[in-house]
C-alpha cells in the first residue's frame, strides 16, 4: 500500500504539472473503502466515510513532512478537519489550480474553500469566456467559478446565501489581480434572484448551476433538495440565458444517477438544447458521484 501511494503521488503530481498543487492523491474506495486523501499545497486532507484510517496509510502520512488533517464525512458531521499532529504551517493558505490561486482555510468549517473535483469544469469555463461576456454563478460558495470566468475576460455576477462567501470570492479575485469592483455580487436565494432577473429581462451568456444537495434558507425556512428542485432551477435559469447561451449543470448528489440527472436537466431545458456530459477529473474515483452537463441553448 505504501509503494502504491508513492506511485500515485509521483504520477498525479507529474501529470498535473507545476500550475496545480491541489489534487486527489487517493480516490475513495480504491486502496481502502471509505478513505480518500487530497494533497493540498503541502498538506494532506484525509476524508473518512464510515471508516477509520488504516495503520499502514497513517504510517505513510506520518513519514512525510506535510501537515495532516482528518475530516469525517458521515451524515450530520459538520466539524472542521482536525490535525493528526500539531500543524507547522498556517491553517489559512493558498492553493494553485491551473495557474489560478484560491484560498483554503482549515478552520473555516466543514468545507475548506474550494471543491477540487470541479477543476476541469473551471478550466473549461475560463476557456469559453472572453471579454464582453456575462456569467452568472449561482450557489457560488467562495466564487471559484467566478474567478475563472473573470480571468477569461467575462463580467461576473456571483450569488450566494452567505455574505461571508461573497467576501471570500472578492478575496480570491484580488489574489488573482482581478478588481471585484468590476463585477457584481448578490446575496440571497437563487430561485428568487432568477425570477427577479427574468422579470427585469436580464440575460447572461453563461450560467453556472452548482447547488448543494441540500440547503435551508435560515431567513425563510425554504428547503432545497437537488433530487426534487433541480429541474425547476434549470427551467428558471434558461429564462435568463442569452440566445445561444451556455449553462453548466452539475451536482454531487448520490441520489441522482448520471442517467437520472441527465433526465432532470433535459426536463428543465426542453427540446431546444444540446447536452454534453463530461467525466470527473482523472485523479478522482471511477464512481461518477459528480455529474456535470454542459448545456447549449
N, C-alpha and C positions, 0 to 999 in steps of 0.2 A: 504493500500500500504506500509506503514512504517513497519508493522508487517511482511509482506511478504519479504521485503528487509532484515530485521533482520534474518528471517529464512534462506534465501538464503545465506547470509554471513556465518552463522554458519555451514550450511550443506556443502557448497562447500569448504570452508577452511578446514573443518574436513576431507572430502573425499580425498583432495589432500595431506594432511599431512604436516609435518614440512619442507620437502625438496623443497616445492614450495610455493612462496608467490606472484605469479602473475597469475591472473585468471580473467575470465569474471564473474563479480558479477551479472549483469543484462544483459541478452541477448536481442538483438534488437527485438522490436516488441512483447515482452512478456507482461510486465506490461503496457508499453506505446509505441505507434507506433513511430518509428524513434529515440528511445532513448536507448543507451547501456552504461553500466558502467563497467570499468575494475578496479580491485583492484591491485595496483602495489606497493608492499613493503611499505605500509604505506601511499600511495597516492591513490586518485581516479581520473581516467581519464574518463570524461563523453563525449561520442560521440553523436552528434545530426545530423540526416539526415532529412532535411526539417521539422524540429520540433523545438520547444522551450522546455526548461527544465520545467517540471511541478512543481508547487509550493510545492506540498507535497514531491516530491523527493528532491528538493532543501533544504527543511527544514530538512529532514533526513540526508542529506550530511553535512549541516552546524552544526548539533548537534554533529558531530564526530570531533576528533582531527586531522584527516588526512588532508593533503593538497588536494585541489580540483582543477582540470584543465578541461577546456571545449574545445572541438575540433569540428569544423564543417566539415561535410562530403559531402557537396554539390559539384556538378561538378564545377571545376575551383577554389575551395577553397584550398589554399596551405599554409595557415598560421600555425605557431606552435600553440599548445594549449595555451589558456590564463588562468591564475589563477582566480578562483572565489573570492578569498580573498588573502591577502598578504601571500605568502608561507613562512613557518617557516623552511623548510628543503632545502638542496641544490637541484638545478634543475637538476644536474647530479648525478645519484645514481645507485646502483646495485640491480637487482632482482635475485631471485634464482628459478630455474626450475629443478625439479628432481635432486637437488643437484648441478646443474651447474649454474655458475654465469655469468650474462650478464649485460652490461652497458646500462642504459637508460638516455636520455637527453631530457628534456622538451623544451630546447632552440634550438635543432638541426634542426628544420624544421617541415615539415608535418608528417614525420614518426620518431618515438622516439627511434628506435634502435633494436627492435625485434617485430615480429608478434607472439603473444602468441597463436593464433589459430593453429600454426604448432607444438605445444608442443608434441603431441602424435607421429607425424612423426619424430621429432628429437630423441625422446626416442627410437623408433624402429630402426632408422639408427644406433644409438650408439650400440644397442644390436646386430645388424647384423655385425658390424665391428670387426676386430681382427688384430693383428699385422701382417704386411706384405701386407695387403690390400691397394689398392689405390682408392681414392674417388675424383671425380671432382664435384665441387659445382659451378654451373653457376648462373648468376644473383644473386650473393651471398649476396648483401647488406652488413650487418656487420658480416657475416660469422658464424651465429649461427649453421647452419648445419655442417660447417667445424669443429667447436669446438667439437661438439658431436661425429663426426666421429673420430677426433683425440683422444678424450678420450677413444674411443673404441679400439684404437691401430692403426688406419689406417694412412697412409700418404696422406695428402690432397693437392689438387690444388684448389685454390679459385680464382674466376674470377668475375670481375665487371667493369663497365664503369668508376666508380668514384674511384680515388685514396684515397679519404677520407674514403670510405667504407673499402678498403683493410687495411688501418691503424687501423680502428676500429676493424676489425677482429683480427689483431695481438694483440691489447689490450685485447680483450675478451679471446684470448688464454692465454696470460700472467696471467690474473686473475684466470685462472684455472690450473696454474702451467704447462702450455704447452710452449715449446720453438718454436716460429714462424720460427726460422732458419731451423728447421727440416721439414718445409712444403713449398709449392710453392704458389706464388701469381702472377696473370696475370691481367693486365688492358686492357680492350678493348671490342669489340663486340663479343658476344658469338658465333654467327654464323661463324664469321671469324675464331675464335680460334678452333672451332670444325672442320672446313675444314682443318685447319693447322695441328691439332693433327692427323686427318685421313691420311693426306699425309705423316706425319712422322711415321706412324704406331704406334702411342702412344695409349695405351689401358688402361682402368680403370675398376676396379671390380664393382664400383658403380658410378652412375651419378645422381645428383640431379638437376631437372629442375623445378625451381620456379620463372618463369619470371613475370614481371609486366604485367598488362592487356594492358598497352600502354606505349611506351617509344620512345624517339627520340635521336639518337646519334648526339650531337651538332657538332662534327667534320666532319661527313659525311652526315648528314641530313637523315640517314636511319631511317625509322619508323617501329616500332614493334607493332603488334596488335595480341593478343592471338587468337582471333577467325579466323584470316587469316593465321598466321605464325606458329602455334603450331605444326602442322603435319610435316612441313619441319624441324623444330627444333628437333623433336623426331627422324626423319629419319637420320639426321646428327649425333645425339648423339649415335644411335645404331651402327654406323660405328666405334665409339670409345670405345665400350664396349668389355671387355674380354669375351671369351666363358663362358657361364653360368652366365654372369654378371647380375646385378640388377639395375633398374632405378626407381627413384621416379618422377612421373609426377604429377604436382599439379598446380592449378590455382584458383583464386578467381573471375574470370570473370563472371559476372552475365549474359552476353550474351551467355554463353555456359551452357546449362543444363547438369546434370550428364550424361544423355544418349548421348547428343551431344559430350561431352568431351570424353567419352569412345570411340565413333566412331572416333574422331580426333586422339586419341592416337593409336587406332588399325590401322588406315590408315598409321601412321608413322612407327610402328614396324613390320607390316606384320603378317603373319600367324604363324611364328615360335616363339611364345611368349605366356606367361601366364600372364593375367592381374587380379589384385585383388584390388577392390575399398575398401576404408576404410572411415568410417564416421568421422565427426568433433568431437573434444573433447566434453565431456558431458556437459560442462558449457556454450556451445555456442548455438546459435539459431538452432531450428529444420530445418530451411531452409538451404539446402546444398549449400550455396554460395561458400564455399571452397570445391573444388573437388580434391581428391587425389587417385592416382592409382599407385600401386607398380607393376612394370613390370619385369618379369624374362625371359631372352632370352634363 
